[in-house]
Amino acid sequence: MAQRDKSHLVVTGRRRTFDYTPIGGGGSGDPVAIPSDRAAHGAAIRSGLQAAEQDARSRRELNPVVVPDSIPGAYVVFESFPGVDLALKSLDPRGGSDHPELRSVHIEDVGGQLVEIATVFVPDGRMSYFLGRLDRYLASLGGAKPANMNLIERIQRVYLASVEALWTDSREDFPDEDNSVWWEVWLRYRDGKELSRLRIYAESSDIQVGRRALGFGTRTVVLVHASIQQLASAMDILDDIAELRQPHYPAEFLAGEDATTQSDFVQELAQRVTPANDGAPAVCVVDTGVHQAHPLLSSSLQPVDCHAADSAWPTGIDDDGHGTAMAGLALYGDLAAAINASDPVVLRHKLESLKLMPPPNKSNEPELYGAITASGTAAVETESPATSRVYSMAITAKSSLPSPGDLAKAVIGSPTSWSASMDALAAGRGVIEAANPGDGISFLGPADPDAHRLFVVCAGNVQIYDADHLTRSDVEPVQDPAQAWNVLTVGAFTNLDSLFDAPSDYDGWSPLASRGELSPFSRTSVSFNMKKWPIKPEVVMEGGNLAQSPDGKQLHPLDALSLLTTRAPGAFESAGSSRQLDTANATSAATAQASHLAAQIMAAYPSFWPETVRALIVHSAEWTSAMQERIDKIPGRRDKRPFLRRYGMGVPDVLRATRSATDALTLIAQDTITPFRDGVMREIHFHDLPWPTDVLADLGNTDVKLRVTLSYFIEPNAARRGWNGRYSYASHGLRFDVRRPTESNSDFEKRLNAKATEEEEERPSSASDTGDWLFGAELQRSSGSLHTDIWRGNAVDLAQRGVLAVYPVGGWWKDRSTRDQEDNEARYALIVSIETPGVDTDIWTPVATPLEVPTTIIT
């Protein structure tokens, strides 16, 4: 490969836009469950509806609490036949506050089969909506397709909802009946008084309501301490409860290790460091705070840039030490290399600190960490609104481990209030303090594309060390909020496989993970629903290794298998006498290094959007030889999915992320699309990229590689109401396609866009593709908000592939025209690279010259 000493090429003004209608279409086609006796089935549904209405009225009469403006009604459960989806749109007529409203949807395992459970709030007097449709169904049973068949014949039974019916997390996590615990209560938005009504009821019922709340537009989330019986009584009176979930508390942080060098080395390095200028990008370390006075950090972290999510918490100190350890890696990347070198160190980015965790000995009732994160970022940005920054967060929430085969897979990887907050913040949503004290914050809308944020979040660490560490990592899913769609989630691999410097007590011990393998600490998304939820982590970085005893029964982390970083003074140490260096490992250390890489990209290309920086990190990633060897053994694309969800796209590289070469060309387009209009698709983009057509054609059958990455940020819909159609989690989705070698532009457009074909004109037969996509559209290009794929083939075929399309797919923007989302614009970054390895040719200059890009070597 040639030296990477060229800039990437930014492409503008080469996009064609057309009105868009997708090819094909239609519904899911999933069957209803035709009952053997339709009349008896209808009668049973009627009985269930009437009993639910009467039972709710009887319970309400026994409850003495009166809450102003509360709407009397019943929470009714509709349970599907096994393997059949409910007709969710028919369960949610959306006629206003006096009509039935779908509140939550979840999946249960009933006898080994999937059953969909929907909870609908039906105001008093409005059960007629369902009874009327049932009457028409029964009256038309003589026909092959009775009226309302699609609604009625998907329902197996109907009954009054219990507290458990509103629980949308794993059944294994449902609280014990006898205990009062904290619940995450999701209130649906009706008139803005939902939280007030809950607090009024709580004051009369010995229920404790958390002081913070989080608003998502259609939902308000608050923590409530209550028993199951207390919540059941609240459901009798309050019409505002939409769903219940398990609170997610941050996991314990890694303990500090022994120092590996002395403070005189720190001082020597500090004298060689030139801090970044005032306008440089920043890594904001979201953690336990940072010890601002550390000699290696103080020149890059000003006191004014130290913040806390709670203004009462002290800033500039780190009582835990974890945040300071992350800061050293985020600022220097490889701190050991910097200390061991003798050259000047010129930094290109600076630090900020956001203390998200409370100091010790402070009362800290369970909080909604989405609200805390949002208020913290607001504090950071208020102080320095013009700074380009990446948020580095090595904090995750504890999560229970599902049983093998448990249908919790329907929940594993699904959004939470925290992960949805991260997605909303990334998409540029602002935050505002509530008007009433104690009501927390709400997100402002619509999203501001100029306020998009890049979050780099750790995948989380395994709970149990295991000699079979790959299997252990595959069954322990990434932790909240790392499943967020818009964040860059970082796992850990390791190249640390030497115990040369280990203490003598560990003679005979060996590294557990082989060089280039997944770190034994790292979690994965192998247990996610592979079609529905994003691939996490997207990349992996160095996270250290474990040492294994000769008999294989003991596993320990060691300094020799960890990374050198900065250390905060301990609780009983003075800053002047404490050791200043320590070691760190696991996905926290990997995340800090990834944020360092993101800041390097921001410094090299100040005009790049956060979604572009995220894309470049993933685009630059490659699998190690150890990873590649495992993946190559799997013949089918579909069977490669678990490995993709274990390793992501591999290990990113700063040179590949920031520089091209004569034989490795990277093109970048940043653009904006309007996905929908009037509930239908609106636009499709075709990018006519500058392409080294002649050079590639001259290379003939030489093997070459094309890589494409598409990155965008979605707006979240965090309510669990099926995540399909108008209930989709993502506001929109985008996909890409590449012109095939034998296609004309016209045929390419007609292959993707029904509107490109004239009335009564036959669509041309699709040109066959050549070469080989590593994943293909079905495997890699259909989940999350970042899609990447790699094509390998011959150069003459690649010469004809210089046109790429970007087009929308569904999302809740499309299906919620009443919310005035149909004209929303969506930004995206499209990255395309060509590599001709092993060939002495220049593909960069023929493209750079017409773009008028300087051909001088960058430094």
Buried (B, 14 or more C-beta within 10 A) or exposed (E): EBEBBBBBBBBEEBBEEBEBBBEEEEEEEEEBBEBEEBEEBBEBBBEBBEBBBEBBBEBBEEBEBEBEEBBEBBBBBBBBBBEBBBBBBBBBBEEEEEBBBBBBBBBBBBEEEBBBBBBBBBBBEBBEBBBEBBBEBBEBEEEEEBBBBBBBBBBBBBBBBBBBBBBBBBBEBBBEEEEBBBBBBBBBBBEEBBBBBBBBBBEEBEBEBBBBBBBBBBBBBBBBBBBBEBBBBBBBBBBBBBBBBBBBBBBEBBEBBEBBBEBEBBEEBBEBBEBBEEEBBBBBBBBBBBBBBBBBBBBBBBEEBBBBBBEEBEBBBBBBBBBBBBBBBBBBBBBBEBBEEEEEBEBBBBBBBBBBBBBEEEEEEBBBBBBBBBBBBBBBBEEBEEBBBBBBBBBBBEBEBBEEEBBBBBBBBBBBBBBBBBBBBBBBBBBEEBEEEEBBBBBBBBBEBEBBBBBBBBBBBBBEBBBEBBEBBBBBBBBBBBBBBBBBBBBBBBBBBEBEEBEEEBEEBEBBBEBBBBBBBBBBBBBBBBEBBBBBBBBBBBBBBBBBBEEEEBBBBBBBBBBBBBBBBEEEEEEEEBBBBBBBBBBBBBBBBBBBBBBBBBBBBEEBBBBBBBBBBBBBBBBBEBBBEBBEEEEEBEEBBBBBBBBBBBBBBBEBBBBBBBBBBBBBBBBEBBBBBEEEBBBBBBBBBBBBBEBBBEBEEBBBBBBBBBBBBBBBBBBBBBBBBBBBBBBBBBBBBBBBBEBEEEBBBBBBBBBBBEEEEEEBEEBEBBBEBBBBEEBBBBBBBBBBBBBBBBBBBBBBBBBBBBBBBBBBBBBBBEBEBBEBEBBBBBBBBBBBEEBEBBBBBBBBEEEEBEEEEEE
